[in-house]
Amino acid sequence: MRPMPRTDLAAEANALFQKSAADTSALPGVSARDEILSGFPVTTVEILDDAGAEALCKPKGKYLSLELDNLLHRRENAFENAALALSELLKRFSLPPEGDIVCACLGNPDITPDAVGPIAAQNVVVTRHLKRSLPQDFAAFRSVAVVRPGVLGTCGIESAEAVRAFCAVVSPALVVVLDALAAADFARLGRTVQLTDTGIAPGSGVGNDRAALNAGTLGVPVLAVGVPTVVDAGEGLFVTPRTVDDLVRRTGKLIGYAVNLALHNGLTCGDVDLLLE
């Protein structure tokens, strides 16, 4: 078999492995299933053992992928339905019932394909300071803090180091990492959101591996949420669509809203609109 193309998406890696092996049967050590959630296709891939991890070049854990075709076609209520579906997928990871949540929004806001995390950060409702200063008024909200660590080239410190230092102050019950990813198929750019409990290695999708952010490095459970914005074209060349500005704005906002809906019970997209004004 030829080496698989570079991809951060477990669902894509599973499909590519089967295609390269000319076999559509279940891969040993990997469980995969499909469903429809609020009109959006969802694929769940669970890497169960070392054999599955080696085959897909991904850590053991659960990977959920939400396909955004309805949103891209601007169908009625598509954004709200996509945010609700994505929030439901986040809740499937058994979010801690109490304790602070840290949203680590990775990426470089000056490089459009890498700006998913910074844009998502603009759409996350930050409540940690409010719950401390106005506890009665914000009793119904979770305590949420946001950190935007930037990238090594602009701040001189690894994202993992910055987030670890932030966590030392906050002592969160969970870290949710938001970032851009890479795909093998151009058609997946801006169309797939992946959620995983394995954390993330910033830059790995573009061959620029940095220190990982996961339970082992941060000392707390980590969920990673990302959307692919580039495809590896080989020889150090990465391709992104000409509509990448709109793609990043749309998906960054979607991820931010979904995080809010998942963390704060009873919140609606309309509520988030008001809170972010």
Buried (B, 14 or more C-beta within 10 A) or exposed (E): EEEBBBBBBBBBBBBBBBEEEEEEEEBEBBBBEEEEBBBBBBBBBBBBEEEBBEBBBBBBBBBBBBBBBBBBEEEEEBBBBBBBBBBBBBEBBEBBEEBBBBBBBBBBBEBBBBBBBBBBBBBBBEBBEBBEEEEEEBEEBBBBBBBBBBBBEEEEEBBBBBBBEBBEEBEBBBBBBBBBBBBBBBEBBBBBBBBBBBBBBBBBBBEEEBBBBBBEBBBBBBBBBBBBBBBBEEEEEBEBBEEBEEBBBBBBBBBBBBBBBBBBEEBBBEBBEEBBE
